[in-house]
Amino acid sequence: MVQKSAGLLIHRRIAGMFEFLLVHPGGPFWARKDEGAWSIPKGLIGDTEDELEAAKREAEEELGVAVEGDFRPLGSYKQPGGKIVIAWSVEADVDADAVRSNMFAMEWPPKSGRLKEFPEVDRAGWFSLPEAGVKILKGQRPMLDDFLERRSAD
């Protein structure tokens, strides 16, 4: 069965220009990666969970704050690994410096038998459209294009 995640493309306007809130995954695999490593706040949808509610829950878990606003469907995006990400856009001004993510445990170092905890998200940042296009994961780049296309139609 294909895994499905839900997430939020959070945006704001500064001096008439859009900025996008992206999160950087925590843990040792992502520690030295930057370009093409950032993501929208997102996560797996529970078996009986509403997709938008899952997106809101995941954003709150990864950011440490509840995101409120007018949630607009953005689309469904197949990632290179096969997972589907269902996304909504929402305008909100989140303090990227105050992000407090939940934690996850993994064996580290590998084959050591020791579990170590890492934040699911180690930082967040606001990026202009050109910056976001470079920072965001390849499979999520179409979200930015779809967002702009929908905005121009409004």
PyMOL commands that set and color helices and strands:
alter all, ss='L'
color gray80, all
select helices_A, chain A and resi 51-63+96-98+129-135+138-153
alter helices_A, ss='H'
color red, helices_A
select strands_A, chain A and resi 4-14+17-25+42-44+72-78+84-91+103-107+115-119+121-128
alter strands_A, ss='S'
color yellow, strands_A
deselect
rebuild
show_as cartoon
